[in-house]
Amino acid sequence: MNQIISFFRRTYTLLFFVFFIFSLVFIFLISTFYNIYWDGMINSYHEQMIESDGYKLLDDMREKQIAGGPLKEEDVQWLKRRTRLYGVLMEYVDNENKVWFDTISEYAGKLTVQTQVPYVVQGSLQGQIKLAQFEASSELNPAMVNFRETLKVRSKMIFVTIMLLSTIISFLLATVLTKYLIKLDQYAQLIRQGKWHTTFPIKGPEEIRRLAITLKELAIELDKQEELRKNLMEDMMHELRTPITSIMTRLEATIDGVYEANDEQLEKMYNELDRLSRLLHDMQRVSVAQGATFEMRVKRTDVVKLCQNVYLDFRMLAKKAEVDMRFEPTYTPHYAEVDRDKLSQVVTNLLSNAIKYTQPGGRIVLQVECTQDQTIIKCMDTGIGISEEDLPYIFNRLFRADKSRSRFTGGVGLGLTIAKALVEAHRGEITVSSEYGKGSIFTVIIPSTYMAIQERHRTTDS
């Protein structure tokens, strides 16, 4: 039963039945109009024949010198013979509407065609003659019977031919339109199986082409994400293995008596453990930030002063790295509804990354711009920059454009991930523009009014 339902839900089946039903409706309309047209033609033919026979009958009546009334019995019998000869029914009415001859009223059956002609004898109007044909009389005409049979046969042939053509055309259309969908489904199944490097031709209607392009881009993105996942595991193993190996080596050496269990050795092991703890702590912060499970403590804060305090904290570190770092404020206080600690963390991560990836002699500028509705924080550096290939993934977990330098300077690539999550928690946006080898510009846009407060006010007012 499920297979039958599945068959009728298939696009191929639906398209076939849609086209076929449309063809049937089209055939029905054509047949209806065709029959109406020929019925009209036959009725017109009957009218012309009756009119022709009527004029012949009038000529015979004039020769017989039938005029006025009442009619003699022999004239009545003569008219009956003549009407039967011409195969028509007749009613003769004088100028005073008196009926002198009537064979129409003798039949209760349906009359197919009726017509009326004036009866004029030697220029004088003698009355009106109404002519009609009985319904069955048209079937008694051999020519008419043959004509009607021919029409029926031809109609059936045309109907069967169009039915066959509509079936074939519906089948072909359904096949053509679903061919690319079937191939797309096969392509999607390959992507689901992890075969992301499978090529697929971009063919078919425009919508199918766009879907194929989307699937192709999805496969490329999944391949990239898989590569990032592998790199993440490698980085995690590297970052975890290094302190653990160092601690185990020192402990074994201490147990074997190679190293003395003094304060120096304990401090070195403590530093490795502290590094491991910071790594796990950063991973936990990323999970909490991206899961939006933390509490936002929003207060009205001078963002210019907040950024200046973070800048002052990093000034000595920049000087030690021989990097020129400057702060360009608006020189006027600007208050916004933010979580002070979390926004400080965002600026801290940006400056920390900028110092880490800027060579000695480089420059870093922390800039704060304010509008009535937004606070804009920019961190510009002349560091190593980010390649165009890596730029879309710079905010991913543990992604690092320069792995060797990152490992040398420390860190596991979580700073920007945390910064992005904290900015989005403020209903803000963080973007980056960069040119490889020339530097990067990180831009943070925070609404001056926290959206959650607006929603709370809106709920209270309603």
C-alpha positions, 0 to 999 in steps of 0.5 A: 500500500505504501509503495502504491501511495509513493508511486502516485506521489512521485513527480513523474506520475503527477506530471504525467496525470496532469498532462494527460488530464489536461489533454482529455479536457482539451479533447472533450472541448474540441469534440464538443465544439466539433459536434456543435459545428457539424450539427449546425451545418446539418441543420442549415442543410436541412433548412435549405432543403426544406426551403427548396422543397417548399418553393417547389411545392408552391410552384406545384400549387400555383400550377394546380391553381390552389388559392384561398379556401376552403379546399376541395377534397381532391386538392387536400388529397393532392397536397398530402401526396405532394408533401409525402413526395417531398418528405415535408410537413405543411400547414396552409394559412390564409390572410385571415389566419384560417388553417385550410390544410395541416399535416404538422399537427398530426404528428406529436413527435419532435420537428427537426427544422421549421420554416415559413414562406409566403404563398403568392399567386399572380402577384396576390398574397394568398396566405402563409405556408409553414414547412417542417420536417419530422425528426425521423425523416432525416434518418430515412435519407440514405445520403444523410445516414451515410454522412452521419455515419462517416462523421461518427467514424471519423470522430472516433478515429480522431479521438483515438489518435489524439488520445494516443498522441496525448499519452505519448506527449504526456509521457515524454514531457513527464520524462524530460521534466523529471530526468534532471530531478532524478539525476539531482536526487542521485547527486544528493545521495552521493553527497549524503554518502560523503562523495563531495567531489562528484561532478554534476552537469548544470543542465535543464530548466533554470530552476533545476540549474539553480538547484544543481548549483546550490547542491554543488556549492553545498558539497564544496562547503561540506568538504571544507567543513570536513577539512576543518573538522579534521584540522580541529581534531589535529589541533585539539590533539596537539594542544592537549598532547603537548602539556600532558606529554610535558607533565608526564615527562617531568614526573617520570624524570622526577620519579627516576631521580633525574630531576629534583622535586623542587619548586622550579620543576613544580612550577613548570608542571603547574604552568603546563597544567594551567595552559591545559586548564585555560584551553578547556576553559576557552572551549567551555566559553565558546560552547556557552556563548554559542549556546546563548546559555549565559546571562546578559548583565546589561547596563548603560556604559560609556563604550569609549571609556571601556575601549580605552581601558582595554587599550591601556591594558594592552599597550605594554604588550604591544610595546614589547612586541615592537608594534605601534598601537594607537587609540582613536576615540570620538573624544566624547562619551557615548553610552550604550546598553551593553554587558560591560564584561562581555564587550570588554572580552570582545575588544580584548580578543580583537587586540590580542589577535592583532598583536599576535599576527602583526610583525614588529614595526607594524601598526594597530589602530583601535577606533570607536565611532558612534551614531545615535543608534549604534556603536561602531568599534574598529580594530585595524592592523597591518599584520599578515592578513587573511587570504580570500579562501580562509576569510569565510571561515575565520570565525569558525571554532579552532580555525587559524589561517596561519597554524604554524605562527599560532602554535608558536605564539600560543592559542587555539583559534577560539578568540574570534569565535568567542568574540562573534558569539558575544557580539551576537548576544548583544544583537550586534554584528562583527565583520572582517575585511582583509588583504593577505600580507597587508592587514585586516580590519575587524568591525563590531556594530552594537546597537546603542539600545539592547533589543531585549529591553525594547522587547520588554518595554513593548510587552509591558506597553501592550 
